[in-house]
Amino acid sequence: MDRQRKPDRDLRAARGRVRESAKPTHEAGLSTRSWDAPPAHLTGDMSANVALECGWGRLLFGQTYADHEDLLAEIGREEPGRRDICLYVREPHVLVSRAPQELFIDPSHTYRLWLHQHRSTYEPVLGVVVRDLVTEEDAAEVNRIYTAAGMVTAPPEVMWANQRTATFIYLVAEDADTGEVIGTVTGVDHKHAFDDPEEGSSLWCLAVDLQATQPGIGQALVRVLADRLKARGRAFLDLSVVHDNEAAIRLYEKLGFVRVPVFCVKRKNPINEPLYTETQDISALNPYARIIAEEAIRRGITVRVLDAEWGEMDLSHGGREIRTRQALSELTTAVAMSRCDDKRITRRLLQRAGLRVPRGMLAADEEANAAFLAEVGDVVVKPARGEQGAGITVGVKDPDGLAAAVQHARMFCPEVLLEERVHGADLRIVVIDDEVVAAAVRRPAEVIGNGALSIRELIERQSRRRAAATDGESVIPMDEHTTATVAEQGYDLDEVLPDGEVLKVRRTANLHTGGTIHDVTAELHPALAEAAVRTAQVIGIPVVGVDLLVADVGQPDHVIIEANERPGLANHEPQPVVERFVDLLFPQTRARPVGWQPSA
């Protein structure tokens, strides 16, 4: 009898050792602690560098990579619009430290169900049938559920191809009455995936149709998946759940899952953004500030809005804090800003440096002004200080008009500048950190006739469209300049413009008065780029929009008419103006290939 009882005592003792060590073993000598490095003799037959294609992204099994360099290189191959997940990374903190601007440790917990402790259920959920995914139509229904849950979808053909392998198990929950798919879960068999010496498995993408009314659908899916994997002889079933998903955590703990020290590493991308950034309300910012805030948040930079209407923000990262107002930052000195603000100073500095500017003078008495007009024949009158085209009159050709234009400009600034009008395309070149990042031709607002509406109605309609497209930043003023521009071309505002005829309604190409912008970066002549960079250097400014008049963007001829210390970066997409601006502010967040290392 003692000999009969001894195996029972041994079994009880073994169970006691399992409880004490919290390290269940599937077979003799086999570790099931994925967070530790298993002995070499157990990993000799394990596949190397395993990345499973799941459609919505890839599963990278960190323990199959020999070193961090190989794993970093693989993570760097993530495709846009997808979410790769790297699990079982030993020393995840070290891996992230190799590319801290590209990677982060996912704020999720890993839960594990020891399958030797799992008891198969014999009580099905009423009205729910759990079965295999058997057609591509099932896969399309799975995507419908993913979409409703805010998850990344996967091509049905990828799911269907995976289902026909031993590595993947796709299960769906079906409404027993209607046959409709109302839930889904995916299992991955690690033994088949990479000959896992620990004989583990994992659970992914558990989702239930939000419209389903039957209780217990998620529980049924998890139980059936655990049954399947236990029947295969797997040791455990792991899953990852966001730390604050309390409902899901309660379900998993109810089913017997326990937390284990396993962590996911992911790339910083738009899909993962909520996981590695603070929740920051930037909706009230204007487009020119908001586009900068969005790029900063994407990089993990903290954004604190100080004045949404003004576009003022504090950006902070890694102990560095910079205040910005749209494209203007603390890196622009007060001296550089004042040089741009006063067009007289801009002209003088550029002229002394040998750069080309139009002939000009500071407005004086009427006799001197008229003499300059007689010399050049066509004049632009502008306030010495001002922005957004306020107070500027273009195309003054007679003394009376000149006197009126000067008086109008003095409403905005006491000092008024007279310049020779140079005909040509209005070119804006954006220079950031002494590098040309974008170039665009700006065209004055114009309307196209339809043979039915008056010019006034066409302008009002076009102005509404521009305002809607720019959050109210661009409108066509119905003022004396618009009236005069239309009259110059032989029209009255109340006339009907013939069908298809294009009519310019503003003389200046300022975007705030309805102008449009057209990217020409790829066509820019090197001499124009050189002049813009030299302008930035002469002024001593890190970010500037240099305005030139050119006969052709592919030719070197030009004059420089202005430098703007706060260029609208939102106007130059798809050129990487915002990225280069944030690079300037926080060079440590500059995008580099994952795995990049500084040279010795």
ZIDA-V453862 format. One line per field, one symbol per residue. phi: phi as a letter, one per 40 degrees, with the letter a starting at -180 (. if undefined). A space follows every 50 residues. Layout:
BEGIN
phi->???
END
This chain:
BEGIN
phi->.ccccddccccccccccccccfbdbcadgbcbbccbccddccbdcccbfc bccbgcibbbcdccbcacccccccdccdcdgbbcbbbgccfcccdcccac cbbacccbcbbbbcccccbccbbccdgbbcaccbaccdcccccccdcccg cccbddccdcccccbccbbbbbcbcccbgccbaaabbbcccccafdccfc aabbfcabdcccbccgccccccccccdcccccgccabbabbddbcccccc ccccchcbcbcbbcbbccadccdccbbccbcbccccdccccccccccdcg ccbbccacccgcabbaafgbbbcbbfccbccccccccccccbcccddccc cccgccbccaacdbcccccccccccbgabbbaccbiaggcgcbbgcbbcc cccccccccccbaccbbbbccbciccbbbcbbfgbcbaaacbbccabbcb gbcccdcccccccccccccbfgcbacccbcccdccccdcgbbdccccddg ccbcbbccccccbgcbbbcbdccccdccccccccdccccgbcbabcbbbb caccbccabcbabbcbcccccbccccccdcccdccbdccdcbddgcbccc
END
